[in-house]
Amino acid sequence: MWPDRLQLPLRFDPDRMQHDLAQVQGGEWIRHFVTQNYDGDWSVIPLRGPAGATHPVQMIYPDPTASAFADAPALTATPYLRETLGAFACPLQCVRLMRLTPGSCIKAHMDHDLTAESGVARIHAPITTNPGVDFRLNGERIDMAPGEAWYLRLADTHSVENRGTTDRVHLVIDVEVNDWLAGLLDAAAAA
């Protein structure tokens, strides 16, 4: 079993990530559909989701029964984010940009079955953040900087508050755990 948080030995260019974010930022952000889990504005732009999904909720929902996934139109406008995703030598499931605006919070909750041990891992790659973002996992704060990549065991209790003055946007990547990712997690745990 891996720890509940691991900074992965991957590094991405925050300036290029932010440039790609600007290409889609004016597009339509979809309000997160689990409204009881947050106050304020927590919204999503899908980059990859269940194949054939056309309804906005279906496009951002990480459906555990889905077996086929396809790129969403917004991914074509983000060449560096496509390159970033190419660094993952494991099957990609849902990929989305997730924004938490200033003054908004994601209440403490658990995303069941989101553990590497169960076969699906969620990776967070911050694009924009600020010192007022308080991300907590199992009650402990995790500071994540733009360009980093983190595995977080989100079947555990977690919450986020954006007490800053700028948006917090993460590239959130759900991946299938294969030998490559298991090795990456092992290397991060050993570091």
C-alpha positions in Angstrom: 0.0 0.0 0.0 1.3 3.4 -0.9 1.1 6.5 1.3 -1.9 8.8 0.9 0.1 11.4 -0.9 3.1 11.2 -3.2 4.8 13.9 -5.2 5.7 12.1 -8.4 9.1 12.4 -10.1 7.5 14.3 -13.0 7.9 18.1 -13.7 5.9 20.1 -16.2 6.4 23.7 -17.4 3.9 25.9 -15.5 4.1 28.7 -18.0 3.2 26.4 -20.9 0.4 24.9 -18.9 -0.9 28.4 -18.1 -0.7 29.3 -21.8 -2.9 26.3 -22.7 -5.3 27.1 -19.9 -5.7 30.6 -21.4 -6.7 29.0 -24.7 -9.8 27.3 -23.1 -10.4 29.6 -20.0 -13.0 31.6 -21.9 -14.9 28.5 -22.8 -17.8 27.1 -20.8 -16.9 25.9 -17.3 -19.3 23.2 -16.1 -20.4 23.5 -12.5 -19.5 20.4 -10.6 -22.6 18.2 -10.3 -22.2 17.2 -6.6 -23.4 20.5 -5.3 -23.7 19.4 -1.7 -19.9 18.9 -1.6 -19.0 22.6 -2.1 -19.8 26.2 -1.6 -19.0 28.8 -4.2 -17.7 28.0 -7.7 -16.1 24.6 -8.3 -16.2 24.0 -12.1 -14.7 21.8 -14.7 -13.7 21.8 -18.4 -13.5 18.2 -19.7 -10.4 17.2 -21.7 -11.1 13.5 -21.8 -14.1 11.4 -20.6 -16.3 8.4 -21.3 -16.6 7.7 -25.0 -19.8 8.9 -26.5 -20.7 11.2 -23.6 -22.5 14.4 -24.8 -24.3 15.7 -21.8 -22.1 18.0 -19.7 -22.5 16.0 -16.5 -21.6 12.8 -18.4 -18.5 14.5 -19.8 -17.1 15.4 -16.4 -18.2 12.3 -14.4 -15.5 9.8 -13.8 -17.9 6.9 -14.4 -16.4 3.8 -12.8 -18.3 1.5 -15.2 -16.9 3.2 -18.3 -14.4 1.1 -20.3 -13.8 3.3 -23.3 -12.6 6.9 -23.1 -12.2 9.6 -25.7 -10.6 13.1 -26.0 -13.0 16.1 -25.6 -12.9 19.0 -28.0 -11.1 21.3 -25.6 -8.0 19.0 -25.6 -7.3 19.9 -29.2 -6.7 23.6 -28.2 -4.1 22.6 -25.5 -1.0 21.1 -27.2 1.2 21.3 -24.1 -1.5 19.6 -21.9 -1.6 16.9 -24.6 2.2 16.6 -24.2 1.8 16.5 -20.4 -0.6 13.7 -20.7 1.8 11.9 -23.0 4.2 11.6 -20.1 1.9 9.1 -18.5 2.7 5.6 -19.8 -0.5 4.2 -18.5 -4.1 4.2 -19.7 -5.8 7.5 -19.3 -9.5 7.7 -18.2 -11.1 11.0 -17.3 -9.0 14.2 -17.6 -10.3 17.6 -16.7 -9.4 21.1 -15.7 -10.9 21.8 -12.3 -11.2 25.3 -11.0 -12.0 26.6 -7.5 -12.6 30.3 -7.5 -11.6 32.7 -4.6 -13.8 32.3 -1.6 -15.0 28.9 -2.6 -14.5 25.6 -0.7 -14.8 21.9 -1.3 -16.2 20.4 1.8 -14.6 17.3 3.4 -15.6 14.2 1.5 -14.3 10.9 0.1 -14.2 9.7 -3.5 -14.8 5.9 -3.0 -12.5 3.5 -4.8 -10.0 6.3 -5.8 -6.9 4.4 -4.6 -4.0 3.1 -6.6 -4.5 -0.2 -4.8 -8.0 -0.5 -6.4 -6.6 0.1 -9.8 -7.5 3.7 -10.5 -5.3 6.6 -9.4 -6.0 10.3 -9.5 -3.2 12.6 -10.3 -3.3 16.4 -9.6 -1.0 18.7 -11.6 -1.5 22.3 -10.4 -1.6 24.9 -13.1 -2.6 28.0 -11.1 -2.7 28.3 -7.3 -2.0 30.8 -4.5 -0.8 30.7 -0.9 -4.4 30.9 0.3 -5.3 27.5 -1.1 -5.6 25.0 1.7 -5.8 21.5 0.4 -6.2 18.9 3.2 -6.0 15.1 3.0 -6.6 13.2 6.2 -6.5 16.5 8.1 -3.0 17.4 6.9 -2.3 20.3 4.5 -0.6 19.6 1.2 1.0 22.5 -0.7 1.2 21.7 -4.4 3.0 24.1 -6.8 2.4 24.6 -10.5 4.2 22.1 -12.6 4.3 19.4 -10.0 2.3 16.1 -10.2 0.8 14.5 -7.1 -0.8 11.1 -6.5 -3.5 11.6 -3.8 -5.5 8.8 -2.3 -8.9 10.5 -2.5 -10.9 7.6 -1.1 -9.6 9.2 2.1 -11.2 12.4 3.6 -10.1 15.6 1.8 -11.2 19.2 1.4 -10.0 22.4 -0.2 -10.5 26.1 0.6 -9.4 28.9 -1.7 -8.9 31.8 0.6 -6.7 33.6 -1.9 -7.6 36.2 -4.6 -6.9 34.1 -7.7 -8.4 30.9 -9.2 -6.9 27.5 -8.3 -6.9 25.3 -11.4 -5.6 21.8 -11.5 -5.2 19.4 -14.3 -6.8 16.3 -12.8 -5.9 13.0 -14.4 -7.6 9.6 -13.6 -5.4 6.8 -14.8 -5.4 3.0 -14.7 -2.6 1.6 -12.5 -0.2 -0.5 -14.6 3.4 -1.6 -14.0 4.8 1.8 -15.1 2.6 3.8 -12.7 3.3 1.3 -9.9 7.0 1.8 -10.4 6.6 5.6 -10.4 4.6 5.4 -7.1 7.3 3.1 -5.7 10.0 5.5 -6.7 8.2 8.5 -5.2 7.6 6.6 -2.0 11.3 5.7 -1.7 12.4 9.3 -2.3 
